[in-house]
Amino acid sequence: MEYCERSLDALWAEPVNALTNLAFIVAGFALLRLALRRPASSMAWEVVVLIFLVFSIGVGSFLWHTLATPWSAMTDVVPITLYINIFLVSYLVRVARTRLVTGTLLFLAFHGANVGVQAALPAGFLNGSVFYLPAWLALVVMTIHAHTLARERAAPLVAATLIFTLSLVFRSIDHAICGAFPVGTHFLWHLLNGAVLYFATRFLMTWSSGPLPGHRRRPMAASP
């Protein structure tokens, strides 16, 4: 079985893992409340998409931990993958303000790292958390970069990175502690990642509301 709590291949075999996906729904509503309090003209379109994806991640993960079927696995993986990619592109455009060529190369480098890491390490390494290692590293790099631009405005991203680091630990040790704690620790991955997505999306929501003082906007144009 993939998770400690799933000792049987049956419907509702992971009640704790399933119900803790409410953390994503709570995060989604908290973000929606913040968005509705801002002028529509200041809201970047991709932030709206990310908020929708936060809800989708909660629903998809609930279906996966309840049904554990191939199609429900897709409802779990696809929204997460979309969130990671859209967040990265939004960061490159709105925060790093990279040119088209530079941004494209960085985006491709991220996916190259994804393929390389998963090819180099066993699928079961860190209890399957190897899939998230490139995302964690990218988040660390983005946090350091944002912190150098504006410490206060980077605070939500710093929080997201610290919490994601802890949540990865809990996801990775789930099987290792089955004997001592049969429920496992995957449910903590859900609870903490609800906070991760809240802070990460809030960071982009705040950052996209206007340019930094002295931080000149550069268009995404091809380099000469």
C-alpha positions in Angstrom: 0.0 0.0 0.0 1.2 3.5 -0.8 0.3 5.1 2.5 0.5 3.9 6.1 -3.2 4.5 6.7 -4.3 2.4 3.7 -4.0 -1.1 5.1 -6.9 -2.3 2.9 -7.7 -1.9 -0.8 -11.2 -0.6 -0.1 -13.3 2.5 -0.3 -12.8 4.9 2.6 -9.7 3.1 3.7 -7.9 6.4 4.4 -10.5 8.6 6.4 -7.8 10.8 8.0 -5.9 11.3 4.7 -9.1 12.0 2.9 -10.7 14.4 5.4 -7.5 16.5 6.0 -7.8 17.7 2.4 -10.2 20.2 3.8 -7.1 22.2 4.5 -6.9 23.0 0.8 -10.6 24.0 0.7 -10.0 26.3 3.7 -7.0 27.8 2.0 -8.9 28.3 -1.2 -11.7 30.2 0.6 -9.2 32.3 2.5 -7.5 33.3 -0.7 -10.8 33.9 -2.4 -11.8 36.3 0.5 -8.5 38.2 0.0 -9.0 38.4 -3.8 -12.5 39.8 -3.4 -11.2 42.5 -1.2 -8.9 43.7 -3.9 -9.7 45.8 -7.0 -10.3 43.5 -10.0 -7.9 45.5 -12.0 -5.1 44.7 -9.7 -5.6 40.9 -9.8 -3.3 39.0 -12.2 -5.3 36.4 -14.2 -3.0 33.6 -13.2 -3.6 34.2 -9.5 -7.3 33.6 -10.1 -6.3 30.3 -11.8 -4.1 29.4 -8.9 -6.9 29.9 -6.4 -9.1 27.7 -8.5 -6.4 25.1 -8.5 -6.1 25.2 -4.7 -9.7 24.1 -4.5 -9.1 21.5 -7.3 -6.1 20.0 -5.4 -8.3 19.5 -2.3 -11.0 17.8 -4.3 -8.6 15.7 -6.4 -6.6 14.5 -3.4 -9.8 13.7 -1.6 -10.9 11.5 -4.5 -7.5 9.8 -4.7 -7.4 9.0 -1.0 -11.0 7.8 -1.0 -11.2 5.8 -4.2 -7.5 5.0 -5.1 -8.2 4.3 -8.7 -6.1 5.3 -11.8 -8.5 8.1 -12.8 -8.7 9.5 -9.3 -4.8 9.5 -9.2 -5.0 11.9 -12.2 -7.3 14.2 -10.3 -4.7 14.3 -7.6 -1.6 14.8 -9.8 -2.8 17.1 -12.6 -3.9 20.1 -10.5 -0.7 19.9 -8.5 1.4 19.8 -11.6 -0.6 22.7 -13.1 -0.2 24.8 -9.9 3.6 24.3 -9.9 4.0 25.2 -13.5 1.8 28.3 -13.5 3.3 29.5 -10.2 6.8 29.2 -11.7 5.9 31.0 -14.9 4.1 33.8 -12.9 7.2 34.2 -10.8 9.5 34.5 -13.8 7.2 37.0 -15.4 6.0 39.2 -12.5 8.7 38.9 -9.9 12.0 38.0 -11.7 10.7 39.9 -14.8 12.9 37.8 -17.1 13.1 38.2 -20.8 11.4 35.7 -23.0 14.5 33.7 -23.8 15.8 33.7 -20.2 12.5 32.7 -18.8 12.0 29.9 -21.3 15.5 28.5 -20.5 14.8 28.6 -16.8 11.4 26.9 -17.2 13.0 24.2 -19.4 15.9 23.8 -16.8 13.3 23.2 -14.1 11.7 20.4 -16.1 15.1 19.0 -17.1 15.9 18.8 -13.4 12.5 17.0 -12.8 13.3 14.4 -15.4 16.9 14.0 -14.2 16.1 13.6 -10.6 13.4 11.1 -11.2 15.6 9.1 -13.6 18.6 9.1 -11.1 16.7 8.2 -8.0 14.5 5.1 -7.3 10.7 5.8 -7.5 10.3 4.9 -3.9 13.1 7.2 -2.6 11.9 9.3 0.3 8.6 7.4 0.1 7.9 8.9 -3.4 8.7 12.5 -2.4 11.4 12.6 -5.1 8.7 14.0 -7.4 8.6 17.2 -5.3 12.4 17.7 -4.8 12.9 20.0 -7.8 9.8 22.0 -6.8 11.3 22.4 -3.3 14.6 23.5 -4.7 13.0 25.9 -7.1 10.9 27.4 -4.2 14.1 27.9 -2.1 15.8 29.7 -5.0 12.7 31.9 -5.7 12.5 32.7 -2.0 16.1 33.8 -1.8 15.7 35.9 -4.9 12.4 37.5 -3.7 14.0 38.2 -0.3 16.8 40.1 -2.0 14.3 42.3 -3.9 12.0 43.2 -1.0 12.2 41.5 2.4 8.7 42.4 3.7 6.9 41.5 0.5 8.8 38.1 0.3 7.6 37.1 3.9 4.7 34.9 2.7 7.0 33.1 0.3 9.5 32.5 3.1 6.7 31.0 5.2 5.6 28.8 2.3 9.2 27.5 1.9 9.7 26.7 5.5 6.4 25.0 5.9 6.9 23.0 2.6 10.3 21.8 3.9 8.6 20.5 7.0 5.7 18.9 5.1 8.2 17.1 2.8 9.7 15.6 5.9 6.4 14.3 7.1 5.5 12.9 3.7 8.9 11.1 3.4 8.7 9.4 6.8 5.1 8.1 6.5 6.0 4.5 5.9 9.0 4.5 8.2 6.8 5.0 11.3 3.8 2.7 10.4 4.7 0.3 13.2 4.6 3.0 15.9 1.9 5.2 14.4 -0.5 3.2 12.1 -2.2 6.4 10.8 1.1 7.6 9.4 2.1 11.2 8.8 0.7 11.8 5.3 -2.2 13.7 6.7 0.3 16.3 8.0 1.4 16.7 4.4 -2.1 17.8 3.6 -2.6 20.1 6.6 0.8 21.8 6.1 0.5 22.1 2.3 -2.8 23.9 2.7 -0.8 26.6 4.4 2.0 26.3 1.8 -0.5 27.0 -1.1 -2.1 29.8 0.9 1.1 31.7 1.5 2.6 31.0 -1.9 -0.6 32.3 -3.7 -0.9 35.2 -1.3 2.7 36.2 -2.2 1.9 36.4 -5.9 -1.4 38.1 -5.2 0.4 40.8 -3.2 3.4 41.1 -5.6 1.3 41.4 -8.7 -0.7 44.3 -7.3 2.0 46.8 -8.3 5.7 47.3 -9.1 8.3 47.7 -6.4 9.7 51.1 -5.8 12.8 51.5 -8.0 12.1 48.0 -9.6 11.7 48.8 -13.3 9.3 46.6 -15.2 10.9 44.8 -18.1 8.8 43.4 -20.9 9.1 39.7 -21.8 10.8 40.4 -25.1 13.3 38.2 -26.9 16.9 38.9 -26.1 19.0 40.4 -29.0 
